[in-house]
Structures are given as C-alpha cells and as structure tokens.
Amino acid sequence: MEKLSDMIDGHNPATNLEPDRLAELAMELDRAEIVDSARVPANVITMNSTVLLRDLDSGVEHTYRLVYPSHARGIPHEVSVLAPVGTALLGYRTGDVISWKVPKGIRRWKVLKVLQPSETGESLIA
C-alpha cells in the first residue's frame, strides 16, 4: 500500500505514467482494507502475485504476474498495476469474479488461482 501510494503521490508529469491510470489506482487504494502483510491470505492478489484468470465472455484462460510499472519489461504475462487489468486485480481472491472497464468495454474474469512469489520460486521484486 505504501509503495503504491508513494508512486501516486510522487508522480512526475514528465514520466510516462498516465494520470487517468494513477487516478483509478488511487480510487482502488482508497477503498482498500489495510492489513499487516503477514495477515494477507495467500489467495489474495497482491503485488508480485501470479494469477490464473478465466475470461467469462470468451472462456479463455490467462496467466498474469502483477508488477510495478518500473518492472513491466514487456515480458509476456507480466502486467503493470497501472494497466486496466492490473488495477482491477488488486485485492481479489481465488473464486472471485472481477468486472472492470477496459478500453474495449467491460471485461469479466474469474480468479481461478493465485500464487505468491514464494510459491512460484521467484524472488520478491522490491
């Protein structure tokens, strides 16, 4: 929460971070329930989580890893928290259905599985 809030508060207009995307993330953070990281269940999507989603309109399954904008290196399946799907993912858990406005309309995904970095063998991105 703190790192995301700092990213929003310290936004420099000279960077390529889109103000609308930052505003959507800020609204999501305003609605968030803040708990100690040790109390966050493993099935809740947080930064650096890997998540398996099913698109409820097409039936296609997608895997994403939620990363900070500075770590979104164009690697397939890594998605920035500032991408529409990235902002939408935060805080949902296995079994939840997410409805979110994206540039092409409303998308609906079901969260099938959430893996934290320790479960994927990856190191945590700081």
N, CA, C and O atoms as a GROMACS GRO file, in nm:
protein
  504
    1MET      N    1   0.083  -0.119   0.000
    1MET     CA    2   0.000   0.000   0.000
    1MET      C    3   0.088   0.125   0.000
    1MET      O    4   0.065   0.219  -0.077
    2GLU      N    5   0.187   0.124   0.087
    2GLU     CA    6   0.273   0.241   0.100
    2GLU      C    7   0.349   0.268  -0.030
    2GLU      O    8   0.359   0.382  -0.074
    3LYS      N    9   0.402   0.163  -0.091
    3LYS     CA   10   0.480   0.180  -0.214
    3LYS      C   11   0.391   0.232  -0.328
    3LYS      O   12   0.433   0.317  -0.406
    4LEU      N   13   0.268   0.180  -0.338
    4LEU     CA   14   0.176   0.226  -0.441
    4LEU      C   15   0.134   0.371  -0.416
    4LEU      O   16   0.126   0.451  -0.509
    5SER      N   17   0.106   0.404  -0.290
    5SER     CA   18   0.068   0.542  -0.255
    5SER      C   19   0.182   0.638  -0.286
    5SER      O   20   0.158   0.747  -0.339
    6ASP      N   21   0.305   0.598  -0.254
    6ASP     CA   22   0.421   0.683  -0.284
    6ASP      C   23   0.435   0.704  -0.434
    6ASP      O   24   0.470   0.813  -0.479
    7MET      N   25   0.408   0.599  -0.512
    7MET     CA   26   0.416   0.610  -0.658
    7MET      C   27   0.314   0.713  -0.709
    7MET      O   28   0.345   0.792  -0.797
    8ILE      N   29   0.194   0.710  -0.653
    8ILE     CA   30   0.090   0.804  -0.695
    8ILE      C   31   0.125   0.946  -0.650
    8ILE      O   32   0.117   1.040  -0.729
    9ASP      N   33   0.163   0.961  -0.523
    9ASP     CA   34   0.193   1.093  -0.468
    9ASP      C   35   0.315   1.157  -0.532
    9ASP      O   36   0.321   1.279  -0.548
   10GLY      N   37   0.412   1.075  -0.569
   10GLY     CA   38   0.536   1.128  -0.625
   10GLY      C   39   0.537   1.134  -0.776
   10GLY      O   40   0.642   1.153  -0.837
   11HIS      N   41   0.419   1.118  -0.836
   11HIS     CA   42   0.410   1.118  -0.983
   11HIS      C   43   0.468   1.245  -1.041
   11HIS      O   44   0.434   1.356  -1.000
   12ASN      N   45   0.555   1.228  -1.136
   12ASN     CA   46   0.617   1.338  -1.209
   12ASN      C   47   0.553   1.343  -1.347
   12ASN      O   48   0.563   1.245  -1.421
   13PRO      N   49   0.489   1.453  -1.385
   13PRO     CA   50   0.424   1.461  -1.516
   13PRO      C   51   0.518   1.433  -1.633
   13PRO      O   52   0.472   1.399  -1.742
   14ALA      N   53   0.650   1.446  -1.611
   14ALA     CA   54   0.746   1.420  -1.719
   14ALA      C   55   0.761   1.270  -1.747
   14ALA      O   56   0.813   1.231  -1.851
   15THR      N   57   0.714   1.185  -1.654
   15THR     CA   58   0.722   1.041  -1.677
   15THR      C   59   0.607   1.000  -1.767
   15THR      O   60   0.518   1.080  -1.796
   16ASN      N   61   0.608   0.876  -1.810
   16ASN     CA   62   0.502   0.830  -1.900
   16ASN      C   63   0.385   0.764  -1.825
   16ASN      O   64   0.304   0.696  -1.888
   17LEU      N   65   0.375   0.783  -1.694
   17LEU     CA   66   0.262   0.728  -1.620
   17LEU      C   67   0.138   0.811  -1.650
   17LEU      O   68   0.140   0.933  -1.633
   18GLU      N   69   0.033   0.746  -1.693
   18GLU     CA   70  -0.088   0.816  -1.733
   18GLU      C   71  -0.167   0.864  -1.611
   18GLU      O   72  -0.197   0.784  -1.522
   19PRO      N   73  -0.201   0.994  -1.606
   19PRO     CA   74  -0.275   1.047  -1.491
   19PRO      C   75  -0.408   0.974  -1.466
   19PRO      O   76  -0.445   0.953  -1.350
   20ASP      N   77  -0.480   0.935  -1.571
   20ASP     CA   78  -0.608   0.864  -1.552
   20ASP      C   79  -0.586   0.729  -1.485
   20ASP      O   80  -0.665   0.689  -1.400
   21ARG      N   81  -0.480   0.659  -1.523
   21ARG     CA   82  -0.450   0.528  -1.465
   21ARG      C   83  -0.413   0.545  -1.318
   21ARG      O   84  -0.453   0.465  -1.233
   22LEU      N   85  -0.336   0.650  -1.287
   22LEU     CA   86  -0.299   0.676  -1.148
   22LEU      C   87  -0.423   0.709  -1.064
   22LEU      O   88  -0.433   0.666  -0.949
   23ALA      N   89  -0.516   0.784  -1.123
   23ALA     CA   90  -0.639   0.819  -1.051
   23ALA      C   91  -0.722   0.693  -1.022
   23ALA      O   92  -0.779   0.681  -0.914
   24GLU      N   93  -0.731   0.601  -1.118
   24GLU     CA   94  -0.806   0.477  -1.094
   24GLU      C   95  -0.740   0.395  -0.984
   24GLU      O   96  -0.809   0.338  -0.899
   25LEU      N   97  -0.607   0.388  -0.986
   25LEU     CA   98  -0.537   0.314  -0.881
   25LEU      C   99  -0.560   0.381  -0.746
   25LEU      O  100  -0.582   0.312  -0.646
   26ALA      N  101  -0.557   0.513  -0.741
   26ALA     CA  102  -0.580   0.586  -0.615
   26ALA      C  103  -0.720   0.556  -0.561
   26ALA      O  104  -0.737   0.539  -0.440
   27MET      N  105  -0.820   0.549  -0.649
   27MET     CA  106  -0.957   0.517  -0.605
   27MET      C  107  -0.962   0.376  -0.547
   27MET      O  108  -1.029   0.352  -0.446
   28GLU      N  109  -0.893   0.283  -0.611
   28GLU     CA  110  -0.890   0.145  -0.559
   28GLU      C  111  -0.823   0.141  -0.422
   28GLU      O  112  -0.870   0.071  -0.332
   29LEU      N  113  -0.715   0.214  -0.406
   29LEU     CA  114  -0.646   0.215  -0.277
   29LEU      C  115  -0.731   0.280  -0.168
   29LEU      O  116  -0.725   0.240  -0.052
   30ASP      N  117  -0.810   0.381  -0.206
   30ASP     CA  118  -0.899   0.446  -0.109
   30ASP      C  119  -1.003   0.347  -0.055
   30ASP      O  120  -1.046   0.359   0.060
   31ARG      N  121  -1.043   0.251  -0.136
   31ARG     CA  122  -1.143   0.153  -0.095
   31ARG      C  123  -1.082   0.032  -0.025
   31ARG      O  124  -1.153  -0.051   0.032
   32ALA      N  125  -0.949   0.023  -0.028
   32ALA     CA  126  -0.881  -0.096   0.024
   32ALA      C  127  -0.889  -0.105   0.175
   32ALA      O  128  -0.891  -0.004   0.246
   33GLU      N  129  -0.893  -0.227   0.223
   33GLU     CA  130  -0.881  -0.254   0.366
   33GLU      C  131  -0.733  -0.280   0.391
   33GLU      O  132  -0.676  -0.373   0.334
   34ILE      N  133  -0.673  -0.200   0.476
   34ILE     CA  134  -0.530  -0.213   0.501
   34ILE      C  135  -0.508  -0.307   0.618
   34ILE      O  136  -0.561  -0.287   0.727
   35VAL      N  137  -0.428  -0.412   0.594
   35VAL     CA  138  -0.393  -0.508   0.699
   35VAL      C  139  -0.242  -0.532   0.692
   35VAL      O  140  -0.178  -0.507   0.590
   36ASP      N  141  -0.188  -0.581   0.799
   36ASP     CA  142  -0.047  -0.618   0.802
   36ASP      C  143  -0.022  -0.726   0.697
   36ASP      O  144  -0.103  -0.816   0.680
   37SER      N  145   0.090  -0.715   0.627
   37SER     CA  146   0.118  -0.809   0.518
   37SER      C  147   0.118  -0.954   0.564
   37SER      O  148   0.086  -1.044   0.486
   38ALA      N  149   0.154  -0.978   0.689
   38ALA     CA  150   0.155  -1.116   0.742
   38ALA      C  151   0.013  -1.172   0.754
   38ALA      O  152  -0.005  -1.293   0.762
   39ARG      N  153  -0.088  -1.084   0.756
   39ARG     CA  154  -0.227  -1.129   0.771
   39ARG      C  155  -0.300  -1.144   0.638
   39ARG      O  156  -0.416  -1.186   0.637
   40VAL      N  157  -0.235  -1.111   0.527
   40VAL     CA  158  -0.299  -1.122   0.397
   40VAL      C  159  -0.300  -1.270   0.356
   40VAL      O  160  -0.194  -1.332   0.346
   41PRO      N  161  -0.418  -1.326   0.334
   41PRO     CA  162  -0.424  -1.468   0.294
   41PRO      C  163  -0.351  -1.490   0.161
   41PRO      O  164  -0.345  -1.401   0.076
   42ALA      N  165  -0.296  -1.609   0.145
   42ALA     CA  166  -0.218  -1.643   0.025
   42ALA      C  167  -0.302  -1.638  -0.102
   42ALA      O  168  -0.246  -1.624  -0.211
   43ASN      N  169  -0.434  -1.649  -0.090
   43ASN     CA  170  -0.519  -1.650  -0.211
   43ASN      C  171  -0.566  -1.510  -0.251
   43ASN      O  172  -0.655  -1.498  -0.336
   44VAL      N  173  -0.509  -1.404  -0.193
   44VAL     CA  174  -0.543  -1.266  -0.227
   44VAL      C  175  -0.438  -1.212  -0.322
   44VAL      O  176  -0.318  -1.230  -0.299
   45ILE      N  177  -0.482  -1.145  -0.428
   45ILE     CA  178  -0.390  -1.090  -0.527
   45ILE      C  179  -0.326  -0.963  -0.472
   45ILE      O  180  -0.394  -0.867  -0.438
   46THR      N  181  -0.194  -0.966  -0.464
   46THR     CA  182  -0.114  -0.853  -0.420
   46THR      C  183  -0.007  -0.826  -0.526
   46THR      O  184   0.000  -0.897  -0.626
   47MET      N  185   0.074  -0.727  -0.504
   47MET     CA  186   0.184  -0.701  -0.596
   47MET      C  187   0.273  -0.824  -0.601
   47MET      O  188   0.301  -0.887  -0.499
   48ASN      N  189   0.317  -0.859  -0.720
   48ASN     CA  190   0.404  -0.972  -0.750
   48ASN      C  191   0.333  -1.107  -0.746
   48ASN      O  192   0.398  -1.210  -0.762
   49SER      N  193   0.202  -1.107  -0.725
   49SER     CA  194   0.126  -1.233  -0.734
   49SER      C  195   0.119  -1.277  -0.879
   49SER      O  196   0.118  -1.195  -0.971
   50THR      N  197   0.112  -1.407  -0.899
   50THR     CA  198   0.082  -1.464  -1.030
   50THR      C  199  -0.059  -1.517  -1.019
   50THR      O  200  -0.094  -1.585  -0.923
   51VAL      N  201  -0.142  -1.485  -1.118
   51VAL     CA  202  -0.284  -1.518  -1.109
   51VAL      C  203  -0.331  -1.584  -1.239
   51VAL      O  204  -0.294  -1.541  -1.348
   52LEU      N  205  -0.412  -1.687  -1.224
   52LEU     CA  206  -0.476  -1.753  -1.338
   52LEU      C  207  -0.620  -1.706  -1.342
   52LEU      O  208  -0.695  -1.723  -1.246
   53LEU      N  209  -0.660  -1.647  -1.456
   53LEU     CA  210  -0.795  -1.593  -1.475
   53LEU      C  211  -0.863  -1.662  -1.591
   53LEU      O  212  -0.799  -1.705  -1.687
   54ARG      N  213  -0.995  -1.674  -1.581
   54ARG     CA  214  -1.075  -1.718  -1.696
   54ARG      C  215  -1.160  -1.600  -1.740
   54ARG      O  216  -1.234  -1.543  -1.660
   55ASP      N  217  -1.149  -1.565  -1.867
   55ASP     CA  218  -1.233  -1.462  -1.926
   55ASP      C  219  -1.373  -1.522  -1.936
   55ASP      O  220  -1.392  -1.619  -2.009
   56LEU      N  221  -1.469  -1.466  -1.866
   56LEU     CA  222  -1.604  -1.524  -1.862
   56LEU      C  223  -1.682  -1.502  -1.991
   56LEU      O  224  -1.785  -1.566  -2.012
   57ASP      N  225  -1.634  -1.413  -2.077
   57ASP     CA  226  -1.702  -1.392  -2.204
   57ASP      C  227  -1.649  -1.485  -2.313
   57ASP      O  228  -1.725  -1.533  -2.398
   58SER      N  229  -1.518  -1.511  -2.312
   58SER     CA  230  -1.459  -1.596  -2.416
   58SER      C  231  -1.425  -1.736  -2.368
   58SER      O  232  -1.409  -1.827  -2.448
   59GLY      N  233  -1.413  -1.754  -2.236
   59GLY     CA  234  -1.372  -1.882  -2.180
   59GLY      C  235  -1.223  -1.906  -2.181
   59GLY      O  236  -1.176  -2.008  -2.131
   60VAL      N  237  -1.147  -1.812  -2.237
   60VAL     CA  238  -1.002  -1.826  -2.247
   60VAL      C  239  -0.939  -1.798  -2.111
   60VAL      O  240  -0.980  -1.707  -2.039
   61GLU      N  241  -0.838  -1.878  -2.077
   61GLU     CA  242  -0.766  -1.858  -1.952
   61GLU      C  243  -0.636  -1.782  -1.978
   61GLU      O  244  -0.569  -1.804  -2.078
   62HIS      N  245  -0.603  -1.692  -1.885
   62HIS     CA  246  -0.484  -1.608  -1.895
   62HIS      C  247  -0.409  -1.615  -1.763
   62HIS      O  248  -0.470  -1.623  -1.657
   63THR      N  249  -0.278  -1.611  -1.770
   63THR     CA  250  -0.194  -1.602  -1.651
   63THR      C  251  -0.123  -1.468  -1.654
   63THR      O  252  -0.064  -1.430  -1.756
   64TYR      N  253  -0.128  -1.397  -1.543
   64TYR     CA  254  -0.061  -1.268  -1.531
   64TYR      C  255   0.020  -1.264  -1.403
   64TYR      O  256  -0.015  -1.328  -1.304
   65ARG      N  257   0.127  -1.188  -1.406
   65ARG     CA  258   0.203  -1.157  -1.285
   65ARG      C  259   0.192  -1.006  -1.267
   65ARG      O  260   0.227  -0.931  -1.357
   66LEU      N  261   0.143  -0.963  -1.153
   66LEU     CA  262   0.118  -0.821  -1.126
   66LEU      C  263   0.247  -0.755  -1.077
   66LEU      O  264   0.301  -0.792  -0.973
   67VAL      N  265   0.295  -0.655  -1.153
   67VAL     CA  266   0.422  -0.590  -1.122
   67VAL      C  267   0.408  -0.439  -1.117
   67VAL      O  268   0.308  -0.382  -1.164
   68TYR      N  269   0.508  -0.374  -1.060
   68TYR     CA  270   0.513  -0.228  -1.059
   68TYR      C  271   0.546  -0.179  -1.200
   68TYR      O  272   0.609  -0.251  -1.276
   69PRO      N  273   0.504  -0.058  -1.235
   69PRO     CA  274   0.529  -0.007  -1.370
   69PRO      C  275   0.677  -0.012  -1.409
   69PRO      O  276   0.711  -0.042  -1.524
   70SER      N  277   0.764   0.016  -1.315
   70SER     CA  278   0.908   0.017  -1.346
   70SER      C  279   0.962  -0.123  -1.374
   70SER      O  280   1.072  -0.137  -1.427
   71HIS      N  281   0.886  -0.226  -1.337
   71HIS     CA  282   0.929  -0.364  -1.360
   71HIS      C  283   0.855  -0.430  -1.476
   71HIS      O  284   0.883  -0.546  -1.508
   72ALA      N  285   0.763  -0.360  -1.538
   72ALA     CA  286   0.690  -0.415  -1.653
   72ALA      C  287   0.782  -0.401  -1.774
   72ALA      O  288   0.789  -0.295  -1.837
   73ARG      N  289   0.851  -0.508  -1.804
   73ARG     CA  290   0.956  -0.504  -1.906
   73ARG      C  291   0.911  -0.562  -2.039
   73ARG      O  292   0.994  -0.597  -2.123
   74GLY      N  293   0.783  -0.571  -2.060
   74GLY     CA  294   0.735  -0.626  -2.185
   74GLY      C  295   0.744  -0.778  -2.190
   74GLY      O  296   0.729  -0.838  -2.296
   75ILE      N  297   0.769  -0.840  -2.075
   75ILE     CA  298   0.774  -0.985  -2.069
   75ILE      C  299   0.631  -1.037  -2.077
   75ILE      O  300   0.543  -0.988  -2.006
   76PRO      N  301   0.605  -1.136  -2.163
   76PRO     CA  302   0.469  -1.188  -2.173
   76PRO      C  303   0.416  -1.229  -2.035
   76PRO      O  304   0.487  -1.289  -1.955
   77HIS      N  305   0.294  -1.196  -2.011
   77HIS     CA  306   0.221  -1.232  -1.889
   77HIS      C  307   0.254  -1.143  -1.768
   77HIS      O  308   0.194  -1.160  -1.663
   78GLU      N  309   0.349  -1.050  -1.781
   78GLU     CA  310   0.369  -0.953  -1.674
   78GLU      C  311   0.281  -0.833  -1.705
   78GLU      O  312   0.281  -0.784  -1.818
   79VAL      N  313   0.207  -0.787  -1.606
   79VAL     CA  314   0.118  -0.675  -1.628
   79VAL      C  315   0.141  -0.571  -1.518
   79VAL      O  316   0.147  -0.604  -1.399
   80SER      N  317   0.153  -0.446  -1.560
   80SER     CA  318   0.172  -0.337  -1.466
   80SER      C  319   0.044  -0.314  -1.386
   80SER      O  320  -0.066  -0.332  -1.436
   81VAL      N  321   0.061  -0.274  -1.262
   81VAL     CA  322  -0.054  -0.239  -1.178
   81VAL      C  323  -0.130  -0.121  -1.237
   81VAL      O  324  -0.245  -0.097  -1.200
   82LEU      N  325  -0.067  -0.046  -1.329
   82LEU     CA  326  -0.136   0.068  -1.393
   82LEU      C  327  -0.208   0.030  -1.521
   82LEU      O  328  -0.278   0.113  -1.578
   83ALA      N  329  -0.192  -0.094  -1.568
   83ALA     CA  330  -0.271  -0.140  -1.682
   83ALA      C  331  -0.413  -0.164  -1.632
   83ALA      O  332  -0.432  -0.197  -1.515
   84PRO      N  333  -0.514  -0.150  -1.718
   84PRO     CA  334  -0.652  -0.170  -1.671
   84PRO      C  335  -0.671  -0.303  -1.598
   84PRO      O  336  -0.733  -0.305  -1.491
   85VAL      N  337  -0.622  -0.412  -1.650
   85VAL     CA  338  -0.639  -0.540  -1.582
   85VAL      C  339  -0.556  -0.543  -1.454
   85VAL      O  340  -0.596  -0.606  -1.356
   86GLY      N  341  -0.441  -0.476  -1.453
   86GLY     CA  342  -0.355  -0.474  -1.334
   86GLY      C  343  -0.423  -0.408  -1.216
   86GLY      O  344  -0.423  -0.462  -1.105
   87THR      N  345  -0.480  -0.291  -1.238
   87THR     CA  346  -0.550  -0.221  -1.131
   87THR      C  347  -0.670  -0.303  -1.083
   87THR      O  348  -0.699  -0.307  -0.964
   88ALA      N  349  -0.737  -0.367  -1.176
   88ALA     CA  350  -0.855  -0.446  -1.142
   88ALA      C  351  -0.822  -0.563  -1.051
   88ALA      O  352  -0.903  -0.600  -0.966
   89LEU      N  353  -0.705  -0.622  -1.066
   89LEU     CA  354  -0.671  -0.744  -0.994
   89LEU      C  355  -0.650  -0.725  -0.844
   89LEU      O  356  -0.683  -0.814  -0.766
   90LEU      N  357  -0.597  -0.613  -0.804
   90LEU     CA  358  -0.558  -0.593  -0.664
   90LEU      C  359  -0.669  -0.625  -0.566
   90LEU      O  360  -0.780  -0.574  -0.577
   91GLY      N  361  -0.637  -0.711  -0.470
   91GLY     CA  362  -0.729  -0.738  -0.359
   91GLY      C  363  -0.829  -0.849  -0.382
   91GLY      O  364  -0.891  -0.896  -0.287
   92TYR      N  365  -0.847  -0.894  -0.506
   92TYR     CA  366  -0.939  -1.004  -0.529
   92TYR      C  367  -0.874  -1.135  -0.488
   92TYR      O  368  -0.752  -1.142  -0.470
   93ARG      N  369  -0.955  -1.238  -0.473
   93ARG     CA  370  -0.904  -1.367  -0.428
   93ARG      C  371  -0.960  -1.480  -0.512
   93ARG      O  372  -1.052  -1.460  -0.591
   94THR      N  373  -0.904  -1.596  -0.494
   94THR     CA  374  -0.947  -1.714  -0.567
   94THR      C  375  -1.099  -1.730  -0.555
   94THR      O  376  -1.154  -1.724  -0.446
   95GLY      N  377  -1.165  -1.751  -0.670
   95GLY     CA  378  -1.310  -1.769  -0.674
   95GLY      C  379  -1.387  -1.642  -0.706
   95GLY      O  380  -1.502  -1.649  -0.748
   96ASP      N  381  -1.326  -1.527  -0.686
   96ASP     CA  382  -1.394  -1.400  -0.712
   96ASP      C  383  -1.414  -1.379  -0.862
   96ASP      O  384  -1.338  -1.430  -0.944
   97VAL      N  385  -1.518  -1.301  -0.896
   97VAL     CA  386  -1.540  -1.257  -1.033
   97VAL      C  387  -1.513  -1.106  -1.036
   97VAL      O  388  -1.566  -1.031  -0.954
   98ILE      N  389  -1.430  -1.066  -1.130
   98ILE     CA  390  -1.391  -0.926  -1.145
   98ILE      C  391  -1.461  -0.869  -1.268
   98ILE      O  392  -1.452  -0.927  -1.376
   99SER      N  393  -1.529  -0.757  -1.253
   99SER     CA  394  -1.584  -0.682  -1.367
   99SER      C  395  -1.512  -0.549  -1.370
   99SER      O  396  -1.506  -0.479  -1.270
  100TRP      N  397  -1.456  -0.514  -1.487
  100TRP     CA  398  -1.374  -0.395  -1.493
  100TRP      C  399  -1.385  -0.332  -1.631
  100TRP      O  400  -1.388  -0.400  -1.733
  101LYS      N  401  -1.389  -0.200  -1.631
  101LYS     CA  402  -1.395  -0.127  -1.758
  101LYS      C  403  -1.254  -0.120  -1.818
  101LYS      O  404  -1.159  -0.076  -1.753
  102VAL      N  405  -1.244  -0.164  -1.941
  102VAL     CA  406  -1.119  -0.157  -2.017
  102VAL      C  407  -1.148  -0.078  -2.144
  102VAL      O  408  -1.264  -0.050  -2.174
  103PRO      N  409  -1.045  -0.040  -2.220
  103PRO     CA  410  -1.070   0.042  -2.339
  103PRO      C  411  -1.174  -0.015  -2.435
  103PRO      O  412  -1.241   0.062  -2.504
  104LYS      N  413  -1.189  -0.146  -2.442
  104LYS     CA  414  -1.285  -0.206  -2.536
  104LYS      C  415  -1.420  -0.239  -2.472
  104LYS      O  416  -1.502  -0.307  -2.533
  105GLY      N  417  -1.444  -0.193  -2.349
  105GLY     CA  418  -1.572  -0.220  -2.283
  105GLY      C  419  -1.552  -0.280  -2.145
  105GLY      O  420  -1.448  -0.262  -2.083
  106ILE      N  421  -1.652  -0.353  -2.098
  106ILE     CA  422  -1.646  -0.418  -1.967
  106ILE      C  423  -1.597  -0.561  -1.986
  106ILE      O  424  -1.648  -0.634  -2.071
  107ARG      N  425  -1.498  -0.601  -1.907
  107ARG     CA  426  -1.447  -0.738  -1.910
  107ARG      C  427  -1.481  -0.804  -1.778
  107ARG      O  428  -1.487  -0.739  -1.674
  108ARG      N  429  -1.503  -0.935  -1.783
  108ARG     CA  430  -1.533  -1.012  -1.662
  108ARG      C  431  -1.438  -1.132  -1.658
  108ARG      O  432  -1.427  -1.208  -1.754
  109TRP      N  433  -1.371  -1.146  -1.544
  109TRP     CA  434  -1.279  -1.257  -1.524
  109TRP      C  435  -1.311  -1.328  -1.394
  109TRP      O  436  -1.354  -1.265  -1.297
  110LYS      N  437  -1.290  -1.457  -1.392
  110LYS     CA  438  -1.298  -1.534  -1.268
  110LYS      C  439  -1.156  -1.570  -1.226
  110LYS      O  440  -1.077  -1.617  -1.307
  111VAL      N  441  -1.125  -1.546  -1.099
  111VAL     CA  442  -0.993  -1.578  -1.046
  111VAL      C  443  -0.990  -1.727  -1.014
  111VAL      O  444  -1.060  -1.773  -0.924
  112LEU      N  445  -0.910  -1.800  -1.088
  112LEU     CA  446  -0.902  -1.945  -1.070
  112LEU      C  447  -0.794  -1.985  -0.970
  112LEU      O  448  -0.812  -2.080  -0.893
  113LYS      N  449  -0.683  -1.913  -0.970
  113LYS     CA  450  -0.572  -1.949  -0.882
  113LYS      C  451  -0.484  -1.827  -0.859
  113LYS      O  452  -0.465  -1.745  -0.948
  114VAL      N  453  -0.430  -1.818  -0.738
  114VAL     CA  454  -0.337  -1.710  -0.702
  114VAL      C  455  -0.213  -1.775  -0.642
  114VAL      O  456  -0.222  -1.856  -0.550
  115LEU      N  457  -0.098  -1.738  -0.696
  115LEU     CA  458   0.030  -1.784  -0.641
  115LEU      C  459   0.112  -1.663  -0.599
  115LEU      O  460   0.121  -1.565  -0.672
  116GLN      N  461   0.171  -1.672  -0.481
  116GLN     CA  462   0.258  -1.566  -0.434
  116GLN      C  463   0.401  -1.597  -0.478
  116GLN      O  464   0.430  -1.712  -0.512
  117PRO      N  465   0.492  -1.497  -0.480
  117PRO     CA  466   0.627  -1.522  -0.529
  117PRO      C  467   0.695  -1.642  -0.465
  117PRO      O  468   0.766  -1.716  -0.533
  118SER      N  469   0.675  -1.663  -0.337
  118SER     CA  470   0.739  -1.777  -0.270
  118SER      C  471   0.690  -1.911  -0.325
  118SER      O  472   0.762  -2.011  -0.318
  119GLU      N  473   0.567  -1.914  -0.379
  119GLU     CA  474   0.511  -2.037  -0.432
  119GLU      C  475   0.555  -2.064  -0.576
  119GLU      O  476   0.546  -2.177  -0.624
  120THR      N  477   0.602  -1.960  -0.643
  120THR     CA  478   0.643  -1.975  -0.783
  120THR      C  479   0.793  -1.992  -0.796
  120THR      O  480   0.844  -2.014  -0.906
  121GLY      N  481   0.865  -1.981  -0.685
  121GLY     CA  482   1.010  -1.991  -0.688
  121GLY      C  483   1.078  -1.863  -0.730
  121GLY      O  484   1.200  -1.861  -0.750
  122GLU      N  485   1.002  -1.755  -0.745
  122GLU     CA  486   1.057  -1.626  -0.786
  122GLU      C  487   1.092  -1.544  -0.663
  122GLU      O  488   1.032  -1.562  -0.556
  123SER      N  489   1.188  -1.455  -0.678
  123SER     CA  490   1.220  -1.365  -0.569
  123SER      C  491   1.124  -1.248  -0.574
  123SER      O  492   1.072  -1.213  -0.680
  124LEU      N  493   1.102  -1.188  -0.461
  124LEU     CA  494   1.012  -1.072  -0.449
  124LEU      C  495   1.077  -0.951  -0.511
  124LEU      O  496   1.194  -0.923  -0.484
  125ILE      N  497   1.004  -0.878  -0.593
  125ILE     CA  498   1.055  -0.753  -0.651
  125ILE      C  499   1.034  -0.642  -0.550
  125ILE      O  500   0.921  -0.617  -0.509
  126ALA      N  501   1.140  -0.577  -0.512
  126ALA     CA  502   1.129  -0.469  -0.413
  126ALA      C  503   1.116  -0.336  -0.482
  126ALA      O  504   1.106  -0.233  -0.415
   0.00000   0.00000   0.00000
